[in-house]
Amino acid sequence: MTFEQIISDLKNKVYHPVYFLMGEEPYFIDEISNYIAGNVLTEAEKEFNQTILYGRDIDVDTIISEAKRFPMMANYQVVIIKEAQTIKNIEGLERYIGNPLKSTILVICYKYKKLDGRKKFTKDIGKAGVVFESGKLYENKVHSWINNYLSAQGYKINPPALLMLTEYLGTDLGTITNELEKLMVNLPNGSTINEEHIETNIGISKEFNRFELQKAIGIRNVLKANQIINHFAANPTGNPVVLTISSLYSYFNKLVLFHKIVDKSRNNVASILKINPYFVNEYEVAARNFHPVKIMHVISDIREYDLRSKGVGNASTPGSELIKELVFKILH
């Protein structure tokens, strides 16, 4: 089942005896388990019928013992197992999974790992209840997720602000959600979030960030590019060298792909490069400034400086100086 299907069922009071929530993205696992913890039972019922246990403190026998209890003065009891990935021999639960109590809602939060879908244990859980895999979202999917999340709360975000967020916060939905909450607390409902809002409330500079560095390089604005990398050098904690190099590598790989596209219509380019159509014009300009042979030299330089930033063939040059050297090579 998908996240949306599970939440929809829960809102409609369609409950399953077992929820096995697993995968690399903890956000969706937490959202489902928190919804069950907060909404299945009334506050009065929770006192005797809701149990939250942690994998590091228990074993499989403890889970089965808790799950086999009957509810007191309620239709259901809820048993939530957090950090279940730390439990040894989790497949020992098959003794219970084969015949679970209909009055127990057992929620197993198995973060950062997943079961082998080919095994009988996994298939049996699917027959008894719900198996949900919470996978990491790729950057282009995170953009859509943020737009949908904000829309549901009554907000919008413009493309540059959206790119600023994902460039600096990555794809961890928990971190992104926390920062979006800060924004929404400080902005009236119905607002469109822009770069100034991001800079004021989250602390990401709208002028000196990796996206603006790419843009300055793409239009060969040497002054602006140097201002940005000097800002990075003065603020190394917020601008790690490894992320700057990774960002440049991704950018020039997209330029390689741009040159290969036959149909350069706006929507087609956006689809192939997995970018917002708003930014297609910037890639068109950059492609005119960087022909394919030059781009291949740039990518070679980026790989070299990536290795040097990790200590390969570099004994003493600091990361900030490496970035300055790399950007100089790219622009000259």
Steps between C-alpha positions, in 0.01 A plus 500: 500500500611857442536758775192683376291180497604409853419845640169506311401162648596613848294817468205283395562273802604205282758330719728201441639265767864557394687794346861424406655836408851474356748685280759774464273804543393529866257787437214287361553231765472763775195660341308171486597383849431844649158514334409159643630601845305824494169402343395135537420516873343773710711659773315296763554174308874563450579467871436124502511411132794676337855373542817642344813285522855541365688228318817541704308411821296200385501173303253321278337317792421833669328627185290186466402513868386863467318438173302208645343709777136596460387863522341638816174690447593575138466339158875498437836504668794664319855364533771709332855366470754772426857431384394145411803471270709436813304187597678172435310230313205723407369212289414324826181710487361250248352312798270797554467627142340173391204558730492859630233631736243711317474725806874584495659753267871412496723766341863405431733788407795340320704802388794512258460132411252286311389142495567264212175505305563144377490349847194330645509728807459812288221345295321386815504854639347621175220247542440590864528877466705771332861501380615852414842587356603861556757575234724806471372759252723623218550874475248552220240308704580708810409814305153361428464380858580845641254666262227255600580529871484880493186499285323281757591759766381791284841625377698517177872530423671653198754294299820681614400468866417133447842438347670685786327273750590172334856612419571566867272258683541199273227239475440418868128567540518533877753785475305664218173480694656663806623792292169538319324515837724795596400677180127440540502621861639833383295547183125553462299220343479535123854641467736409218838420654790675324878531534474786753281283725753216480789733583321670793347194664742217417827686458587390147648791305300581188807650331780271616397139454585208274212571262618859451856371447379274220305788349802735512723238340239427232493864388878535556460772761850478647446772761183346641647148502802624695282688748306180568803276548657762729180493703524119511860526622391734781212268596636146452263332745191602304666439164683165505749451217366154422150637435629784283700259285208257481269782393736611222541143380122456477463835322753426226365150450164661426671731251645196321151355481359833379735501200377152404130590506354531151162645596598804706146614571467633854289222646700224332830636632351538849375142491830350385719707734251454785490873573224757534417658160573835666874421482522375138610841371800499735615167355455635147732792582755275674502260204595787269786591734625145548532284189518119547880470479544772765243329723689171486817682613300662782363165617853359497616794716208451739592134546862594565407759763250263658786256562730776622234623744502148645878503544606317185813670367445792735683530828427855610281713270176587688162434342418869452813547290420190296158642415657829394746315274222286353271796422795689343568202269134472406467868413834538319 
